[in-house]
Amino acid sequence: MVVDYGLCEANAICMGINPEVFDVDDEDNLHILKPDITPETESDVHEAVRRCPRQALSIVEEDD
């Protein structure tokens, strides 16, 4: 998962979807707490990417 911090406005919509994966601190900085997408978080991560008002989140496939 990748965050474009130039686009991110710290709206915290992603944090509202899953606060165990996304955190916006008191200084409006987004932190990815669990960067690895798991079966348990996959649905929420896709929802956060879809609902981000600035389209600052994206999912990238890692090459093994």
Protein Blocks (a to p, Z undefined) as FASTA:
>chain_A
ZZdfklpgolommmmmommlpccdfkopacdfblbacfklmmmmmmmmmmmmnlpaccdd
ddZZ
